[in-house]
């Protein structure tokens, strides 16, 4: 089993090294040829939608003058459990 794990880690190291040879931004045009979901377009289309969404969230957060935090549980709060 150890030989298998070592081989997988070596493969991962190789692919990470290959991926780092070109900037991530250079890979975006190639996403146009990969379908994300029928009716939703390509991964390039999804990337553009996400970019627009993140920019809008950043503008909203900066207009409020407070850093953005996800809603939900606050730090230090305990999750309530229902008793049977």
CORCOR-V985862 format. One record per backbone hydrogen bond with DSSP energy under -0.5 kcal/mol. CO is the residue of the C=O (numbers start at 1). NH is the residue of the N-H. If there is no record, write none. Layout:
co:CO nh:NH
co:CO nh:NH
This chain:
co:1 nh:5
co:2 nh:6
co:3 nh:7
co:4 nh:8
co:5 nh:9
co:6 nh:10
co:7 nh:11
co:8 nh:12
co:9 nh:13
co:10 nh:14
co:11 nh:15
co:12 nh:16
co:13 nh:17
co:14 nh:18
co:15 nh:19
co:16 nh:20
co:18 nh:21
co:19 nh:22
co:23 nh:26
co:24 nh:27
co:24 nh:28
co:25 nh:28
co:27 nh:30
co:27 nh:31
co:28 nh:31
co:29 nh:32
co:30 nh:33
co:31 nh:34
co:31 nh:43
co:31 nh:44
co:33 nh:35
co:34 nh:43
co:37 nh:40
co:37 nh:41
co:41 nh:36
co:41 nh:37
co:42 nh:46
co:43 nh:47
co:44 nh:48
co:45 nh:49
co:46 nh:50
co:47 nh:51
co:48 nh:52
co:49 nh:53
co:50 nh:54
co:51 nh:55
co:52 nh:56
co:53 nh:57
co:54 nh:58
co:55 nh:59
co:56 nh:60
co:57 nh:61
co:58 nh:62
co:59 nh:63
co:60 nh:64
co:61 nh:65
co:61 nh:66
co:74 nh:77
